[in-house]
Structure formats: structure tokens, C-alpha cells
Amino acid sequence: MEKYMLPCLHKKLFGFDCPGCGGQRALVMILHGDFTEAFFMYPAIYPLVLLGLSILVNLISPFKYYGKTVSTLTIISIATIVISYIFKQFIL
């Protein structure tokens, strides 16, 4: 699976990471059971996985608070992406 990962076009063109860099590798780490390493690779992976799972669950069996759940998880995901990107670029 690792040999089929997409390269980051932003990083190739501009020479620095984009806000999504590390997401594919973090997902592969989760699939391999490396949960801590996945978090350090891309902290937003867990809210994004929860968001994806809630969307899938709603497709199978709609639930009452779907709108609030998706909105909350989307805000948490975006905030985590932005904060970790700023931290990675300017603090580390």
C-alpha cells in the first residue's frame, strides 16, 4: 500500500509541507496499528476518521443528531489541521 501513495504536489512545487502532508502515511499507520505514531505524523487523522465513520454510519442507518455531529467533527478537524500546520511550520 505504501508504494501506491500519492506524492504531495504542493511540496514538490513549493518545497514545504501543505496542511495535508502526512495524512496518507498516518492512515496507513492506523491500519497497521501504530496509533501513537499516526497521531504524531498527522494529528488531525483521528477527527477525520471519526468524521468519515459518522458519514458512513449515517448512510447505513440515519441517526437523529447527524447534522450536529458532522458540523462539530468538521470544525474540530479544521481546527486541528490549522493548529498542527502552524505548529509544524513555525514552532518546530
PDB file of N, CA, C and O in Angstrom:
ATOM      1  N   MET A   1       0.818  -1.189   0.000  1.00  0.00           N
ATOM      2  CA  MET A   1       0.000   0.000   0.000  1.00  0.00           C
ATOM      3  C   MET A   1       0.869   1.263   0.000  1.00  0.00           C
ATOM      4  O   MET A   1       0.511   2.254  -0.636  1.00  0.00           O
ATOM      5  N   GLU A   2       1.991   1.237   0.697  1.00  0.00           N
ATOM      6  CA  GLU A   2       2.843   2.416   0.794  1.00  0.00           C
ATOM      7  C   GLU A   2       3.411   2.828  -0.551  1.00  0.00           C
ATOM      8  O   GLU A   2       3.655   4.013  -0.774  1.00  0.00           O
ATOM      9  N   LYS A   3       3.628   1.876  -1.458  1.00  0.00           N
ATOM     10  CA  LYS A   3       4.218   2.232  -2.750  1.00  0.00           C
ATOM     11  C   LYS A   3       3.204   2.887  -3.686  1.00  0.00           C
ATOM     12  O   LYS A   3       3.588   3.403  -4.736  1.00  0.00           O
ATOM     13  N   TYR A   4       1.919   2.878  -3.329  1.00  0.00           N
ATOM     14  CA  TYR A   4       0.889   3.493  -4.159  1.00  0.00           C
ATOM     15  C   TYR A   4       0.428   4.851  -3.631  1.00  0.00           C
ATOM     16  O   TYR A   4      -0.567   5.391  -4.114  1.00  0.00           O
ATOM     17  N   MET A   5       1.128   5.404  -2.660  1.00  0.00           N
ATOM     18  CA  MET A   5       0.733   6.697  -2.102  1.00  0.00           C
ATOM     19  C   MET A   5       0.984   7.815  -3.107  1.00  0.00           C
ATOM     20  O   MET A   5       1.943   7.780  -3.878  1.00  0.00           O
ATOM     21  N   LEU A   6       0.105   8.797  -3.077  1.00  0.00           N
ATOM     22  CA  LEU A   6       0.233   9.945  -3.955  1.00  0.00           C
ATOM     23  C   LEU A   6       1.275  10.912  -3.410  1.00  0.00           C
ATOM     24  O   LEU A   6       1.305  11.164  -2.205  1.00  0.00           O
ATOM     25  N   PRO A   7       2.130  11.460  -4.271  1.00  0.00           N
ATOM     26  CA  PRO A   7       3.084  12.466  -3.790  1.00  0.00           C
ATOM     27  C   PRO A   7       2.378  13.808  -3.570  1.00  0.00           C
ATOM     28  O   PRO A   7       1.340  14.079  -4.175  1.00  0.00           O
ATOM     29  N   CYS A   8       2.937  14.619  -2.723  1.00  0.00           N
ATOM     30  CA  CYS A   8       2.368  15.935  -2.447  1.00  0.00           C
ATOM     31  C   CYS A   8       2.837  16.914  -3.521  1.00  0.00           C
ATOM     32  O   CYS A   8       4.017  17.258  -3.588  1.00  0.00           O
ATOM     33  N   LEU A   9       1.908  17.353  -4.353  1.00  0.00           N
ATOM     34  CA  LEU A   9       2.233  18.288  -5.425  1.00  0.00           C
ATOM     35  C   LEU A   9       2.679  19.636  -4.859  1.00  0.00           C
ATOM     36  O   LEU A   9       3.586  20.268  -5.401  1.00  0.00           O
ATOM     37  N   HIS A  10       2.054  20.071  -3.785  1.00  0.00           N
ATOM     38  CA  HIS A  10       2.419  21.338  -3.143  1.00  0.00           C
ATOM     39  C   HIS A  10       3.878  21.315  -2.691  1.00  0.00           C
ATOM     40  O   HIS A  10       4.620  22.274  -2.903  1.00  0.00           O
ATOM     41  N   LYS A  11       4.276  20.213  -2.069  1.00  0.00           N
ATOM     42  CA  LYS A  11       5.647  20.099  -1.581  1.00  0.00           C
ATOM     43  C   LYS A  11       6.642  20.043  -2.735  1.00  0.00           C
ATOM     44  O   LYS A  11       7.738  20.596  -2.641  1.00  0.00           O
ATOM     45  N   LYS A  12       6.265  19.380  -3.816  1.00  0.00           N
ATOM     46  CA  LYS A  12       7.151  19.315  -4.978  1.00  0.00           C
ATOM     47  C   LYS A  12       7.322  20.679  -5.636  1.00  0.00           C
ATOM     48  O   LYS A  12       8.418  21.029  -6.075  1.00  0.00           O
ATOM     49  N   LEU A  13       6.234  21.450  -5.703  1.00  0.00           N
ATOM     50  CA  LEU A  13       6.303  22.752  -6.366  1.00  0.00           C
ATOM     51  C   LEU A  13       6.933  23.829  -5.496  1.00  0.00           C
ATOM     52  O   LEU A  13       7.738  24.626  -5.979  1.00  0.00           O
ATOM     53  N   PHE A  14       6.574  23.860  -4.224  1.00  0.00           N
ATOM     54  CA  PHE A  14       6.999  24.960  -3.369  1.00  0.00           C
ATOM     55  C   PHE A  14       8.085  24.598  -2.361  1.00  0.00           C
ATOM     56  O   PHE A  14       8.709  25.489  -1.786  1.00  0.00           O
ATOM     57  N   GLY A  15       8.318  23.313  -2.138  1.00  0.00           N
ATOM     58  CA  GLY A  15       9.404  22.892  -1.272  1.00  0.00           C
ATOM     59  C   GLY A  15       9.091  22.814   0.214  1.00  0.00           C
ATOM     60  O   GLY A  15       9.995  22.574   1.014  1.00  0.00           O
ATOM     61  N   PHE A  16       7.832  23.010   0.607  1.00  0.00           N
ATOM     62  CA  PHE A  16       7.478  22.847   2.016  1.00  0.00           C
ATOM     63  C   PHE A  16       6.120  22.157   2.119  1.00  0.00           C
ATOM     64  O   PHE A  16       5.335  22.140   1.170  1.00  0.00           O
ATOM     65  N   ASP A  17       5.866  21.587   3.299  1.00  0.00           N
ATOM     66  CA  ASP A  17       4.657  20.782   3.512  1.00  0.00           C
ATOM     67  C   ASP A  17       3.380  21.599   3.373  1.00  0.00           C
ATOM     68  O   ASP A  17       3.346  22.792   3.672  1.00  0.00           O
ATOM     69  N   CYS A  18       2.336  20.926   2.912  1.00  0.00           N
ATOM     70  CA  CYS A  18       0.997  21.530   2.878  1.00  0.00           C
ATOM     71  C   CYS A  18       0.255  21.101   4.151  1.00  0.00           C
ATOM     72  O   CYS A  18       0.757  20.254   4.889  1.00  0.00           O
ATOM     73  N   PRO A  19      -0.907  21.657   4.420  1.00  0.00           N
ATOM     74  CA  PRO A  19      -1.648  21.255   5.626  1.00  0.00           C
ATOM     75  C   PRO A  19      -2.078  19.787   5.632  1.00  0.00           C
ATOM     76  O   PRO A  19      -2.402  19.254   6.693  1.00  0.00           O
ATOM     77  N   GLY A  20      -2.087  19.136   4.495  1.00  0.00           N
ATOM     78  CA  GLY A  20      -2.495  17.737   4.435  1.00  0.00           C
ATOM     79  C   GLY A  20      -1.347  16.746   4.416  1.00  0.00           C
ATOM     80  O   GLY A  20      -1.572  15.536   4.426  1.00  0.00           O
ATOM     81  N   CYS A  21      -0.109  17.248   4.387  1.00  0.00           N
ATOM     82  CA  CYS A  21       1.043  16.336   4.334  1.00  0.00           C
ATOM     83  C   CYS A  21       1.093  15.455   5.576  1.00  0.00           C
ATOM     84  O   CYS A  21       1.019  15.941   6.705  1.00  0.00           O
ATOM     85  N   GLY A  22       1.217  14.176   5.349  1.00  0.00           N
ATOM     86  CA  GLY A  22       1.278  13.207   6.428  1.00  0.00           C
ATOM     87  C   GLY A  22      -0.021  12.450   6.631  1.00  0.00           C
ATOM     88  O   GLY A  22      -0.049  11.461   7.362  1.00  0.00           O
ATOM     89  N   GLY A  23      -1.097  12.896   5.997  1.00  0.00           N
ATOM     90  CA  GLY A  23      -2.391  12.249   6.185  1.00  0.00           C
ATOM     91  C   GLY A  23      -2.429  10.819   5.671  1.00  0.00           C
ATOM     92  O   GLY A  23      -2.951   9.928   6.341  1.00  0.00           O
ATOM     93  N   GLN A  24      -1.879  10.600   4.486  1.00  0.00           N
ATOM     94  CA  GLN A  24      -1.863   9.237   3.924  1.00  0.00           C
ATOM     95  C   GLN A  24      -1.017   8.308   4.775  1.00  0.00           C
ATOM     96  O   GLN A  24      -1.417   7.180   5.065  1.00  0.00           O
ATOM     97  N   ARG A  25       0.155   8.788   5.175  1.00  0.00           N
ATOM     98  CA  ARG A  25       1.043   7.959   5.994  1.00  0.00           C
ATOM     99  C   ARG A  25       0.408   7.658   7.344  1.00  0.00           C
ATOM    100  O   ARG A  25       0.539   6.548   7.859  1.00  0.00           O
ATOM    101  N   ALA A  26      -0.284   8.646   7.924  1.00  0.00           N
ATOM    102  CA  ALA A  26      -0.951   8.435   9.213  1.00  0.00           C
ATOM    103  C   ALA A  26      -2.068   7.403   9.088  1.00  0.00           C
ATOM    104  O   ALA A  26      -2.254   6.581   9.985  1.00  0.00           O
ATOM    105  N   LEU A  27      -2.811   7.440   7.983  1.00  0.00           N
ATOM    106  CA  LEU A  27      -3.868   6.451   7.779  1.00  0.00           C
ATOM    107  C   LEU A  27      -3.285   5.045   7.657  1.00  0.00           C
ATOM    108  O   LEU A  27      -3.844   4.093   8.202  1.00  0.00           O
ATOM    109  N   VAL A  28      -2.179   4.911   6.955  1.00  0.00           N
ATOM    110  CA  VAL A  28      -1.518   3.605   6.840  1.00  0.00           C
ATOM    111  C   VAL A  28      -1.021   3.147   8.211  1.00  0.00           C
ATOM    112  O   VAL A  28      -1.108   1.964   8.541  1.00  0.00           O
ATOM    113  N   MET A  29      -0.503   4.079   9.007  1.00  0.00           N
ATOM    114  CA  MET A  29      -0.041   3.716  10.358  1.00  0.00           C
ATOM    115  C   MET A  29      -1.194   3.219  11.217  1.00  0.00           C
ATOM    116  O   MET A  29      -1.029   2.272  11.986  1.00  0.00           O
ATOM    117  N   ILE A  30      -2.367   3.852  11.094  1.00  0.00           N
ATOM    118  CA  ILE A  30      -3.538   3.386  11.846  1.00  0.00           C
ATOM    119  C   ILE A  30      -3.918   1.986  11.402  1.00  0.00           C
ATOM    120  O   ILE A  30      -4.224   1.130  12.232  1.00  0.00           O
ATOM    121  N   LEU A  31      -3.902   1.750  10.107  1.00  0.00           N
ATOM    122  CA  LEU A  31      -4.243   0.415   9.594  1.00  0.00           C
ATOM    123  C   LEU A  31      -3.253  -0.644  10.057  1.00  0.00           C
ATOM    124  O   LEU A  31      -3.610  -1.817  10.171  1.00  0.00           O
ATOM    125  N   HIS A  32      -2.019  -0.246  10.322  1.00  0.00           N
ATOM    126  CA  HIS A  32      -1.010  -1.175  10.828  1.00  0.00           C
ATOM    127  C   HIS A  32      -1.006  -1.269  12.352  1.00  0.00           C
ATOM    128  O   HIS A  32      -0.285  -2.087  12.924  1.00  0.00           O
ATOM    129  N   GLY A  33      -1.824  -0.418  13.018  1.00  0.00           N
ATOM    130  CA  GLY A  33      -1.912  -0.470  14.471  1.00  0.00           C
ATOM    131  C   GLY A  33      -0.962   0.450  15.199  1.00  0.00           C
ATOM    132  O   GLY A  33      -0.844   0.360  16.421  1.00  0.00           O
ATOM    133  N   ASP A  34      -0.274   1.340  14.487  1.00  0.00           N
ATOM    134  CA  ASP A  34       0.656   2.289  15.103  1.00  0.00           C
ATOM    135  C   ASP A  34      -0.077   3.586  15.421  1.00  0.00           C
ATOM    136  O   ASP A  34       0.103   4.590  14.731  1.00  0.00           O
ATOM    137  N   PHE A  35      -0.904   3.567  16.464  1.00  0.00           N
ATOM    138  CA  PHE A  35      -1.798   4.686  16.754  1.00  0.00           C
ATOM    139  C   PHE A  35      -1.063   5.929  17.246  1.00  0.00           C
ATOM    140  O   PHE A  35      -1.407   7.043  16.850  1.00  0.00           O
ATOM    141  N   THR A  36      -0.075   5.761  18.086  1.00  0.00           N
ATOM    142  CA  THR A  36       0.670   6.911  18.592  1.00  0.00           C
ATOM    143  C   THR A  36       1.476   7.568  17.485  1.00  0.00           C
ATOM    144  O   THR A  36       1.497   8.794  17.371  1.00  0.00           O
ATOM    145  N   GLU A  37       2.143   6.756  16.665  1.00  0.00           N
ATOM    146  CA  GLU A  37       2.924   7.297  15.562  1.00  0.00           C
ATOM    147  C   GLU A  37       2.038   8.021  14.558  1.00  0.00           C
ATOM    148  O   GLU A  37       2.444   9.027  13.977  1.00  0.00           O
ATOM    149  N   ALA A  38       0.829   7.510  14.355  1.00  0.00           N
ATOM    150  CA  ALA A  38      -0.116   8.156  13.435  1.00  0.00           C
ATOM    151  C   ALA A  38      -0.486   9.542  13.949  1.00  0.00           C
ATOM    152  O   ALA A  38      -0.588  10.487  13.166  1.00  0.00           O
ATOM    153  N   PHE A  39      -0.688   9.671  15.252  1.00  0.00           N
ATOM    154  CA  PHE A  39      -1.017  10.976  15.814  1.00  0.00           C
ATOM    155  C   PHE A  39       0.128  11.962  15.629  1.00  0.00           C
ATOM    156  O   PHE A  39      -0.098  13.115  15.260  1.00  0.00           O
ATOM    157  N   PHE A  40       1.348  11.520  15.880  1.00  0.00           N
ATOM    158  CA  PHE A  40       2.487  12.424  15.727  1.00  0.00           C
ATOM    159  C   PHE A  40       2.774  12.744  14.265  1.00  0.00           C
ATOM    160  O   PHE A  40       3.325  13.803  13.964  1.00  0.00           O
ATOM    161  N   MET A  41       2.415  11.858  13.364  1.00  0.00           N
ATOM    162  CA  MET A  41       2.586  12.122  11.941  1.00  0.00           C
ATOM    163  C   MET A  41       1.584  13.165  11.458  1.00  0.00           C
ATOM    164  O   MET A  41       1.945  14.093  10.734  1.00  0.00           O
ATOM    165  N   TYR A  42       0.311  13.008  11.863  1.00  0.00           N
ATOM    166  CA  TYR A  42      -0.751  13.903  11.404  1.00  0.00           C
ATOM    167  C   TYR A  42      -1.851  13.925  12.460  1.00  0.00           C
ATOM    168  O   TYR A  42      -2.730  13.063  12.445  1.00  0.00           O
ATOM    169  N   PRO A  43      -1.821  14.891  13.376  1.00  0.00           N
ATOM    170  CA  PRO A  43      -2.763  14.908  14.499  1.00  0.00           C
ATOM    171  C   PRO A  43      -4.237  14.948  14.106  1.00  0.00           C
ATOM    172  O   PRO A  43      -5.085  14.507  14.882  1.00  0.00           O
ATOM    173  N   ALA A  44      -4.559  15.459  12.940  1.00  0.00           N
ATOM    174  CA  ALA A  44      -5.962  15.567  12.527  1.00  0.00           C
ATOM    175  C   ALA A  44      -6.531  14.250  12.023  1.00  0.00           C
ATOM    176  O   ALA A  44      -7.695  14.204  11.627  1.00  0.00           O
ATOM    177  N   ILE A  45      -5.754  13.189  12.027  1.00  0.00           N
ATOM    178  CA  ILE A  45      -6.228  11.920  11.471  1.00  0.00           C
ATOM    179  C   ILE A  45      -7.403  11.370  12.280  1.00  0.00           C
ATOM    180  O   ILE A  45      -8.326  10.795  11.704  1.00  0.00           O
ATOM    181  N   TYR A  46      -7.386  11.534  13.585  1.00  0.00           N
ATOM    182  CA  TYR A  46      -8.453  10.955  14.397  1.00  0.00           C
ATOM    183  C   TYR A  46      -9.789  11.676  14.234  1.00  0.00           C
ATOM    184  O   TYR A  46     -10.808  11.003  14.081  1.00  0.00           O
ATOM    185  N   PRO A  47      -9.838  13.018  14.260  1.00  0.00           N
ATOM    186  CA  PRO A  47     -11.131  13.651  13.976  1.00  0.00           C
ATOM    187  C   PRO A  47     -11.612  13.378  12.552  1.00  0.00           C
ATOM    188  O   PRO A  47     -12.816  13.273  12.320  1.00  0.00           O
ATOM    189  N   LEU A  48     -10.698  13.263  11.609  1.00  0.00           N
ATOM    190  CA  LEU A  48     -11.095  12.967  10.234  1.00  0.00           C
ATOM    191  C   LEU A  48     -11.646  11.551  10.093  1.00  0.00           C
ATOM    192  O   LEU A  48     -12.607  11.325   9.358  1.00  0.00           O
ATOM    193  N   VAL A  49     -11.041  10.606  10.795  1.00  0.00           N
ATOM    194  CA  VAL A  49     -11.545   9.230  10.766  1.00  0.00           C
ATOM    195  C   VAL A  49     -12.930   9.177  11.409  1.00  0.00           C
ATOM    196  O   VAL A  49     -13.827   8.514  10.888  1.00  0.00           O
ATOM    197  N   LEU A  50     -13.112   9.866  12.533  1.00  0.00           N
ATOM    198  CA  LEU A  50     -14.436   9.906  13.172  1.00  0.00           C
ATOM    199  C   LEU A  50     -15.472  10.562  12.259  1.00  0.00           C
ATOM    200  O   LEU A  50     -16.616  10.113  12.193  1.00  0.00           O
ATOM    201  N   LEU A  51     -15.074  11.613  11.562  1.00  0.00           N
ATOM    202  CA  LEU A  51     -15.978  12.270  10.621  1.00  0.00           C
ATOM    203  C   LEU A  51     -16.385  11.312   9.504  1.00  0.00           C
ATOM    204  O   LEU A  51     -17.564  11.213   9.163  1.00  0.00           O
ATOM    205  N   GLY A  52     -15.411  10.613   8.939  1.00  0.00           N
ATOM    206  CA  GLY A  52     -15.717   9.644   7.883  1.00  0.00           C
ATOM    207  C   GLY A  52     -16.604   8.516   8.369  1.00  0.00           C
ATOM    208  O   GLY A  52     -17.524   8.097   7.667  1.00  0.00           O
ATOM    209  N   LEU A  53     -16.333   8.023   9.567  1.00  0.00           N
ATOM    210  CA  LEU A  53     -17.157   6.945  10.124  1.00  0.00           C
ATOM    211  C   LEU A  53     -18.585   7.407  10.395  1.00  0.00           C
ATOM    212  O   LEU A  53     -19.535   6.660  10.163  1.00  0.00           O
ATOM    213  N   SER A  54     -18.737   8.630  10.883  1.00  0.00           N
ATOM    214  CA  SER A  54     -20.097   9.113  11.145  1.00  0.00           C
ATOM    215  C   SER A  54     -20.873   9.296   9.852  1.00  0.00           C
ATOM    216  O   SER A  54     -22.080   9.061   9.824  1.00  0.00           O
ATOM    217  N   ILE A  55     -20.214   9.707   8.794  1.00  0.00           N
ATOM    218  CA  ILE A  55     -20.888   9.829   7.494  1.00  0.00           C
ATOM    219  C   ILE A  55     -21.303   8.451   6.989  1.00  0.00           C
ATOM    220  O   ILE A  55     -22.416   8.277   6.493  1.00  0.00           O
ATOM    221  N   LEU A  56     -20.398   7.461   7.117  1.00  0.00           N
ATOM    222  CA  LEU A  56     -20.729   6.104   6.681  1.00  0.00           C
ATOM    223  C   LEU A  56     -21.874   5.504   7.497  1.00  0.00           C
ATOM    224  O   LEU A  56     -22.771   4.872   6.940  1.00  0.00           O
ATOM    225  N   VAL A  57     -21.841   5.700   8.803  1.00  0.00           N
ATOM    226  CA  VAL A  57     -22.907   5.174   9.664  1.00  0.00           C
ATOM    227  C   VAL A  57     -24.237   5.797   9.286  1.00  0.00           C
ATOM    228  O   VAL A  57     -25.260   5.113   9.261  1.00  0.00           O
ATOM    229  N   ASN A  58     -24.233   7.095   8.991  1.00  0.00           N
ATOM    230  CA  ASN A  58     -25.476   7.762   8.615  1.00  0.00           C
ATOM    231  C   ASN A  58     -26.013   7.240   7.285  1.00  0.00           C
ATOM    232  O   ASN A  58     -27.228   7.197   7.088  1.00  0.00           O
ATOM    233  N   LEU A  59     -25.134   6.847   6.376  1.00  0.00           N
ATOM    234  CA  LEU A  59     -25.596   6.273   5.114  1.00  0.00           C
ATOM    235  C   LEU A  59     -26.284   4.932   5.330  1.00  0.00           C
ATOM    236  O   LEU A  59     -27.250   4.608   4.641  1.00  0.00           O
ATOM    237  N   ILE A  60     -25.789   4.157   6.285  1.00  0.00           N
ATOM    238  CA  ILE A  60     -26.349   2.838   6.563  1.00  0.00           C
ATOM    239  C   ILE A  60     -27.598   2.955   7.422  1.00  0.00           C
ATOM    240  O   ILE A  60     -28.630   2.354   7.126  1.00  0.00           O
ATOM    241  N   SER A  61     -27.490   3.732   8.479  1.00  0.00           N
ATOM    242  CA  SER A  61     -28.604   3.887   9.410  1.00  0.00           C
ATOM    243  C   SER A  61     -28.641   5.334   9.897  1.00  0.00           C
ATOM    244  O   SER A  61     -27.913   5.691  10.824  1.00  0.00           O
ATOM    245  N   PRO A  62     -29.475   6.166   9.287  1.00  0.00           N
ATOM    246  CA  PRO A  62     -29.524   7.582   9.676  1.00  0.00           C
ATOM    247  C   PRO A  62     -29.817   7.760  11.162  1.00  0.00           C
ATOM    248  O   PRO A  62     -30.657   7.064  11.734  1.00  0.00           O
ATOM    249  N   PHE A  63     -29.107   8.709  11.777  1.00  0.00           N
ATOM    250  CA  PHE A  63     -29.341   8.975  13.185  1.00  0.00           C
ATOM    251  C   PHE A  63     -29.740  10.429  13.399  1.00  0.00           C
ATOM    252  O   PHE A  63     -29.525  11.284  12.541  1.00  0.00           O
ATOM    253  N   LYS A  64     -30.320  10.684  14.555  1.00  0.00           N
ATOM    254  CA  LYS A  64     -31.006  11.942  14.842  1.00  0.00           C
ATOM    255  C   LYS A  64     -30.085  13.164  14.815  1.00  0.00           C
ATOM    256  O   LYS A  64     -30.440  14.181  14.219  1.00  0.00           O
ATOM    257  N   TYR A  65     -28.938  13.085  15.432  1.00  0.00           N
ATOM    258  CA  TYR A  65     -28.059  14.240  15.575  1.00  0.00           C
ATOM    259  C   TYR A  65     -26.935  14.251  14.542  1.00  0.00           C
ATOM    260  O   TYR A  65     -25.822  14.685  14.838  1.00  0.00           O
ATOM    261  N   TYR A  66     -27.220  13.783  13.352  1.00  0.00           N
ATOM    262  CA  TYR A  66     -26.204  13.701  12.291  1.00  0.00           C
ATOM    263  C   TYR A  66     -25.647  15.084  11.946  1.00  0.00           C
ATOM    264  O   TYR A  66     -24.431  15.244  11.845  1.00  0.00           O
ATOM    265  N   GLY A  67     -26.494  16.062  11.769  1.00  0.00           N
ATOM    266  CA  GLY A  67     -26.051  17.404  11.380  1.00  0.00           C
ATOM    267  C   GLY A  67     -25.114  18.026  12.396  1.00  0.00           C
ATOM    268  O   GLY A  67     -24.068  18.571  12.042  1.00  0.00           O
ATOM    269  N   LYS A  68     -25.499  17.941  13.664  1.00  0.00           N
ATOM    270  CA  LYS A  68     -24.649  18.488  14.729  1.00  0.00           C
ATOM    271  C   LYS A  68     -23.339  17.726  14.838  1.00  0.00           C
ATOM    272  O   LYS A  68     -22.284  18.321  15.054  1.00  0.00           O
ATOM    273  N   THR A  69     -23.408  16.412  14.688  1.00  0.00           N
ATOM    274  CA  THR A  69     -22.210  15.589  14.787  1.00  0.00           C
ATOM    275  C   THR A  69     -21.231  15.925  13.682  1.00  0.00           C
ATOM    276  O   THR A  69     -20.044  16.124  13.943  1.00  0.00           O
ATOM    277  N   VAL A  70     -21.711  15.990  12.455  1.00  0.00           N
ATOM    278  CA  VAL A  70     -20.832  16.285  11.323  1.00  0.00           C
ATOM    279  C   VAL A  70     -20.278  17.701  11.425  1.00  0.00           C
ATOM    280  O   VAL A  70     -19.100  17.926  11.146  1.00  0.00           O
ATOM    281  N   SER A  71     -21.109  18.650  11.818  1.00  0.00           N
ATOM    282  CA  SER A  71     -20.638  20.035  11.969  1.00  0.00           C
ATOM    283  C   SER A  71     -19.545  20.137  13.031  1.00  0.00           C
ATOM    284  O   SER A  71     -18.521  20.784  12.814  1.00  0.00           O
ATOM    285  N   THR A  72     -19.764  19.507  14.157  1.00  0.00           N
ATOM    286  CA  THR A  72     -18.779  19.539  15.234  1.00  0.00           C
ATOM    287  C   THR A  72     -17.480  18.872  14.831  1.00  0.00           C
ATOM    288  O   THR A  72     -16.403  19.422  15.061  1.00  0.00           O
ATOM    289  N   LEU A  73     -17.569  17.692  14.230  1.00  0.00           N
ATOM    290  CA  LEU A  73     -16.358  16.993  13.800  1.00  0.00           C
ATOM    291  C   LEU A  73     -15.630  17.742  12.690  1.00  0.00           C
ATOM    292  O   LEU A  73     -14.402  17.696  12.622  1.00  0.00           O
ATOM    293  N   THR A  74     -16.358  18.424  11.830  1.00  0.00           N
ATOM    294  CA  THR A  74     -15.723  19.220  10.781  1.00  0.00           C
ATOM    295  C   THR A  74     -14.957  20.388  11.384  1.00  0.00           C
ATOM    296  O   THR A  74     -13.824  20.655  10.985  1.00  0.00           O
ATOM    297  N   ILE A  75     -15.556  21.079  12.331  1.00  0.00           N
ATOM    298  CA  ILE A  75     -14.874  22.197  12.984  1.00  0.00           C
ATOM    299  C   ILE A  75     -13.642  21.723  13.738  1.00  0.00           C
ATOM    300  O   ILE A  75     -12.591  22.361  13.674  1.00  0.00           O
ATOM    301  N   ILE A  76     -13.761  20.614  14.448  1.00  0.00           N
ATOM    302  CA  ILE A  76     -12.619  20.058  15.180  1.00  0.00           C
ATOM    303  C   ILE A  76     -11.517  19.652  14.209  1.00  0.00           C
ATOM    304  O   ILE A  76     -10.340  19.896  14.473  1.00  0.00           O
ATOM    305  N   SER A  77     -11.885  19.038  13.090  1.00  0.00           N
ATOM    306  CA  SER A  77     -10.897  18.611  12.100  1.00  0.00           C
ATOM    307  C   SER A  77     -10.156  19.801  11.509  1.00  0.00           C
ATOM    308  O   SER A  77      -8.928  19.791  11.425  1.00  0.00           O
ATOM    309  N   ILE A  78     -10.895  20.822  11.099  1.00  0.00           N
ATOM    310  CA  ILE A  78     -10.264  22.003  10.503  1.00  0.00           C
ATOM    311  C   ILE A  78      -9.366  22.707  11.513  1.00  0.00           C
ATOM    312  O   ILE A  78      -8.253  23.115  11.181  1.00  0.00           O
ATOM    313  N   ALA A  79      -9.846  22.848  12.739  1.00  0.00           N
ATOM    314  CA  ALA A  79      -9.033  23.487  13.776  1.00  0.00           C
ATOM    315  C   ALA A  79      -7.760  22.701  14.045  1.00  0.00           C
ATOM    316  O   ALA A  79      -6.689  23.287  14.201  1.00  0.00           O
ATOM    317  N   THR A  80      -7.866  21.386  14.099  1.00  0.00           N
ATOM    318  CA  THR A  80      -6.695  20.547  14.335  1.00  0.00           C
ATOM    319  C   THR A  80      -5.706  20.650  13.183  1.00  0.00           C
ATOM    320  O   THR A  80      -4.498  20.718  13.411  1.00  0.00           O
ATOM    321  N   ILE A  81      -6.200  20.663  11.951  1.00  0.00           N
ATOM    322  CA  ILE A  81      -5.325  20.795  10.783  1.00  0.00           C
ATOM    323  C   ILE A  81      -4.585  22.124  10.825  1.00  0.00           C
ATOM    324  O   ILE A  81      -3.370  22.160  10.633  1.00  0.00           O
ATOM    325  N   VAL A  82      -5.297  23.208  11.071  1.00  0.00           N
ATOM    326  CA  VAL A  82      -4.676  24.537  11.079  1.00  0.00           C
ATOM    327  C   VAL A  82      -3.672  24.675  12.216  1.00  0.00           C
ATOM    328  O   VAL A  82      -2.560  25.160  12.003  1.00  0.00           O
ATOM    329  N   ILE A  83      -4.047  24.258  13.411  1.00  0.00           N
ATOM    330  CA  ILE A  83      -3.148  24.384  14.557  1.00  0.00           C
ATOM    331  C   ILE A  83      -1.893  23.527  14.375  1.00  0.00           C
ATOM    332  O   ILE A  83      -0.785  23.986  14.652  1.00  0.00           O
ATOM    333  N   SER A  84      -2.058  22.296  13.916  1.00  0.00           N
ATOM    334  CA  SER A  84      -0.878  21.439  13.734  1.00  0.00           C
ATOM    335  C   SER A  84       0.004  21.937  12.599  1.00  0.00           C
ATOM    336  O   SER A  84       1.226  21.799  12.666  1.00  0.00           O
ATOM    337  N   TYR A  85      -0.593  22.517  11.554  1.00  0.00           N
ATOM    338  CA  TYR A  85       0.196  23.074  10.452  1.00  0.00           C
ATOM    339  C   TYR A  85       1.011  24.273  10.931  1.00  0.00           C
ATOM    340  O   TYR A  85       2.200  24.378  10.631  1.00  0.00           O
ATOM    341  N   ILE A  86       0.377  25.167  11.668  1.00  0.00           N
ATOM    342  CA  ILE A  86       1.098  26.329  12.198  1.00  0.00           C
ATOM    343  C   ILE A  86       2.202  25.873  13.144  1.00  0.00           C
ATOM    344  O   ILE A  86       3.319  26.388  13.096  1.00  0.00           O
ATOM    345  N   PHE A  87       1.889  24.917  13.995  1.00  0.00           N
ATOM    346  CA  PHE A  87       2.883  24.397  14.926  1.00  0.00           C
ATOM    347  C   PHE A  87       4.062  23.787  14.187  1.00  0.00           C
ATOM    348  O   PHE A  87       5.216  24.020  14.546  1.00  0.00           O
ATOM    349  N   LYS A  88       3.767  22.995  13.141  1.00  0.00           N
ATOM    350  CA  LYS A  88       4.824  22.320  12.393  1.00  0.00           C
ATOM    351  C   LYS A  88       5.691  23.312  11.613  1.00  0.00           C
ATOM    352  O   LYS A  88       6.909  23.147  11.540  1.00  0.00           O
ATOM    353  N   GLN A  89       5.069  24.337  11.033  1.00  0.00           N
ATOM    354  CA  GLN A  89       5.797  25.274  10.198  1.00  0.00           C
ATOM    355  C   GLN A  89       6.584  26.316  10.973  1.00  0.00           C
ATOM    356  O   GLN A  89       7.700  26.668  10.593  1.00  0.00           O
ATOM    357  N   PHE A  90       6.004  26.808  12.057  1.00  0.00           N
ATOM    358  CA  PHE A  90       6.608  27.955  12.714  1.00  0.00           C
ATOM    359  C   PHE A  90       7.239  27.682  14.066  1.00  0.00           C
ATOM    360  O   PHE A  90       8.064  28.468  14.529  1.00  0.00           O
ATOM    361  N   ILE A  91       6.868  26.586  14.707  1.00  0.00           N
ATOM    362  CA  ILE A  91       7.405  26.325  16.036  1.00  0.00           C
ATOM    363  C   ILE A  91       8.482  25.243  15.995  1.00  0.00           C
ATOM    364  O   ILE A  91       9.483  25.346  16.705  1.00  0.00           O
ATOM    365  N   LEU A  92       8.298  24.230  15.192  1.00  0.00           N
ATOM    366  CA  LEU A  92       9.298  23.157  15.122  1.00  0.00           C
ATOM    367  C   LEU A  92      10.411  23.513  14.223  1.00  0.00           C
ATOM    368  O   LEU A  92      11.340  22.724  14.047  1.00  0.00           O
TER     369      LEU A  92
END
